[in-house]
Amino acid sequence: MAWLLFGILLLLFFINIPIAVALGLASMIVLMIQDTVSLVAIIQKMFTATDSFTLMAVPFFILAGKLMEVGGISKRLVDFAMTIVGRMHGGLAIVSVVTCMFFAAISGSGAATTAAVGAIMIPAMVSKGYDKSFSTAIQAAGGTIGVMIPPSVPMILFGVIAGASISDLFIAGILPGLFVGISLITVAYVISRKNGYGKEEKSSIKEVFTSFNRAILAILMPVIILGGIYGGVFTPTEASVVAVVYGLIVGLFIYREIKWKDIPEIFIQSAITSAVIMFIISCASIFGFLLTREQIPLQITEALLEISSNPVIVLLIINIILLIVGTFLETSAAIIIMAPILIPVTTAVGINPVHFGVIMVANLAIGFITPPVGINLFVASNIANIRLEKIVRAILPFLLMLIVDIIIISFVPKLTLFFL
């Protein structure tokens, strides 16, 4: 039955059926062949999978990110980052990554981070003489930080599936996210220095304080949200609602970048994105039910442990699997499919579930910049109006650095668990 399930799923992927539909359809076909579960029970399981207080955080964080994107937050963050690091070699490339790190602490989405910051930074870099493919590549790579630094939608999904504390996952993602950001800055600096991409003028103390004052409300948002979660003031789900209210007030009444006529479109776009994720979750729940019933995770655990029970070897194998999976599957779908399979394996060799959650999200984030899925590449190339093939060579140094980062995150647990 396991071979039949995966065979049908791969066939559906091959004929380009959407991921969510493929998951649900493959599971339904197998269940109907077995004739052990009624169609009504399948619908009930799909509904139950999304009937979760914790999962309510997903649509609210998506809405908060959209409000911040439209509300002028990204422009103010770019201006502030420019006054801090703009005078270095490749200053604008470094500003791109630094701004992505700020915006990641607001949006929780890689594509949203790429779109919001890239719309400002890619044209600015090109106008200053930076190569267009490099400008696009750095923005796509910087967007991967969007799912590492909390709040992170993929971490919420992993927490729900693994039964791990979402607050702990958020805390665990801070240092790895900062580490990845610094490593991307290093690559950008080296390439910029080699190619002679110039420095910007040094900002005066007055300009630094002015840009800081303009960006203070944007900078305070992650402080309020994450501080409230870690301080026990509210849960991650309640924090997502606070983020929406904060973003709406700032964008509508303080920055006044959001107009009343913009609100319906913001809500519609957020609802569409949320619906896609929730539909994937509901269809994947049937797939997960079948996996568990057929004891596929247990069989995979035993098979991997027969190869080696050494955590280092197991992690290397899992990292390779996740890198391949992330290339072909959207992050949410990959977590929902792979987490139930791999968590028993990592638990069996003594790997902390929170540490593995960060490893998994970091691995799948690389899928944002690798075709054929590579959503950050598509977003950035559309902004820059450049063909995807031209970005591939420019993205390679950042891709290699991200793989090195994953190896370090995997085998230096202290980097992830330091604050826990």
PEFENUR-V321175 format. One record per backbone hydrogen bond with DSSP energy under -0.5 kcal/mol. NH is the residue of the N-H (numbers start at 1). CO is the residue of the C=O. If there is no record, write none. Layout:
nh=<NH | NH>
co=<CO | CO>
This chain:
nh=<5 | 6 | 7 | 8 | 9 | 10 | 11 | 12 | 13 | 14 | 15 | 16 | 17 | 22 | 23 | 24 | 25 | 26 | 27 | 28 | 29 | 30 | 31 | 32 | 33 | 34 | 35 | 36 | 37 | 42 | 43 | 44 | 45 | 46 | 47 | 48 | 49 | 50 | 50 | 51 | 51 | 52 | 56 | 56 | 57 | 58 | 59 | 60 | 61 | 62 | 63 | 64 | 65 | 66 | 67 | 68 | 69 | 70 | 71 | 72 | 73 | 74 | 76 | 77 | 78 | 79 | 80 | 81 | 82 | 83 | 84 | 85 | 86 | 88 | 90 | 91 | 91 | 94 | 95 | 96 | 97 | 98 | 99 | 100 | 101 | 102 | 103 | 104 | 105 | 105 | 106 | 107 | 108 | 113 | 114 | 115 | 116 | 117 | 118 | 119 | 120 | 121 | 122 | 123 | 124 | 125 | 126 | 127 | 128 | 128 | 129 | 130 | 135 | 136 | 137 | 138 | 139 | 140 | 141 | 142 | 143 | 144 | 145 | 146 | 147 | 148 | 149 | 153 | 156 | 157 | 158 | 159 | 160 | 161 | 162 | 163 | 164 | 169 | 170 | 171 | 172 | 173 | 174 | 174 | 175 | 176 | 177 | 178 | 179 | 180 | 181 | 182 | 183 | 184 | 185 | 186 | 187 | 188 | 189 | 190 | 191 | 192 | 193 | 194 | 195 | 196 | 197 | 200 | 208 | 209 | 210 | 211 | 212 | 213 | 214 | 215 | 216 | 218 | 219 | 220 | 221 | 222 | 223 | 224 | 225 | 226 | 227 | 227 | 228 | 229 | 230 | 231 | 232 | 233 | 234 | 239 | 240 | 241 | 242 | 243 | 244 | 245 | 246 | 247 | 248 | 249 | 250 | 251 | 252 | 253 | 254 | 254 | 255 | 256 | 257 | 258 | 259 | 262 | 263 | 263 | 264 | 266 | 267 | 268 | 269 | 270 | 271 | 272 | 273 | 274 | 275 | 276 | 277 | 278 | 279 | 280 | 281 | 282 | 283 | 284 | 285 | 286 | 286 | 287 | 288 | 289 | 290 | 291 | 292 | 293 | 294 | 295 | 296 | 299 | 300 | 301 | 302 | 303 | 304 | 305 | 306 | 307 | 308 | 314 | 315 | 316 | 317 | 318 | 319 | 320 | 321 | 322 | 323 | 324 | 325 | 326 | 327 | 327 | 328 | 328 | 329 | 334 | 335 | 336 | 337 | 338 | 339 | 342 | 343 | 344 | 346 | 347 | 348 | 349 | 350 | 351 | 356 | 357 | 358 | 359 | 360 | 361 | 362 | 363 | 364 | 365 | 366 | 366 | 367 | 367 | 368 | 369 | 370 | 373 | 374 | 374 | 376 | 377 | 377 | 378 | 379 | 380 | 381 | 382 | 383 | 384 | 385 | 386 | 390 | 391 | 391 | 392 | 393 | 395 | 396 | 396 | 399 | 400 | 401 | 402 | 403 | 404 | 405 | 406 | 407 | 408 | 409 | 410 | 411 | 412 | 415 | 416 | 416 | 417 | 418 | 420>
co=<1 | 2 | 3 | 4 | 5 | 6 | 7 | 8 | 9 | 10 | 11 | 13 | 12 | 18 | 19 | 20 | 21 | 22 | 23 | 24 | 25 | 26 | 27 | 28 | 29 | 30 | 31 | 31 | 31 | 38 | 39 | 40 | 41 | 42 | 43 | 44 | 45 | 46 | 47 | 47 | 48 | 50 | 52 | 53 | 54 | 55 | 55 | 56 | 57 | 58 | 59 | 60 | 61 | 62 | 63 | 64 | 65 | 66 | 67 | 69 | 68 | 68 | 72 | 73 | 74 | 75 | 76 | 77 | 78 | 79 | 80 | 81 | 82 | 85 | 197 | 88 | 198 | 90 | 91 | 92 | 93 | 94 | 95 | 96 | 97 | 98 | 99 | 100 | 101 | 102 | 103 | 103 | 104 | 109 | 110 | 111 | 112 | 113 | 114 | 115 | 117 | 117 | 118 | 118 | 120 | 121 | 122 | 123 | 124 | 125 | 126 | 125 | 131 | 132 | 133 | 134 | 135 | 136 | 137 | 138 | 139 | 141 | 142 | 143 | 144 | 145 | 145 | 108 | 152 | 153 | 154 | 155 | 156 | 157 | 158 | 159 | 159 | 165 | 166 | 167 | 168 | 169 | 170 | 171 | 171 | 172 | 173 | 174 | 175 | 176 | 177 | 178 | 179 | 180 | 181 | 182 | 183 | 184 | 185 | 186 | 187 | 188 | 189 | 190 | 191 | 192 | 192 | 86 | 204 | 205 | 206 | 207 | 208 | 209 | 210 | 211 | 212 | 215 | 215 | 216 | 217 | 218 | 219 | 220 | 221 | 222 | 222 | 223 | 224 | 225 | 226 | 227 | 229 | 228 | 228 | 235 | 236 | 237 | 238 | 239 | 240 | 241 | 242 | 243 | 244 | 245 | 246 | 247 | 248 | 249 | 249 | 250 | 250 | 250 | 251 | 251 | 257 | 259 | 259 | 260 | 260 | 262 | 263 | 264 | 265 | 266 | 267 | 268 | 269 | 270 | 271 | 272 | 273 | 274 | 275 | 276 | 277 | 278 | 279 | 280 | 281 | 282 | 283 | 283 | 284 | 285 | 286 | 287 | 288 | 289 | 290 | 292 | 291 | 295 | 296 | 297 | 298 | 299 | 300 | 301 | 302 | 303 | 304 | 310 | 311 | 312 | 313 | 314 | 315 | 316 | 317 | 318 | 319 | 320 | 321 | 322 | 323 | 324 | 324 | 325 | 325 | 330 | 331 | 332 | 333 | 334 | 335 | 338 | 339 | 340 | 342 | 343 | 344 | 345 | 347 | 346 | 352 | 353 | 354 | 355 | 356 | 357 | 358 | 359 | 360 | 361 | 362 | 363 | 363 | 364 | 365 | 366 | 367 | 327 | 367 | 370 | 368 | 368 | 374 | 374 | 375 | 376 | 377 | 378 | 379 | 380 | 381 | 381 | 387 | 387 | 388 | 388 | 389 | 391 | 392 | 393 | 395 | 396 | 397 | 398 | 399 | 400 | 401 | 402 | 403 | 404 | 405 | 406 | 407 | 408 | 412 | 412 | 413 | 413 | 414 | 417>
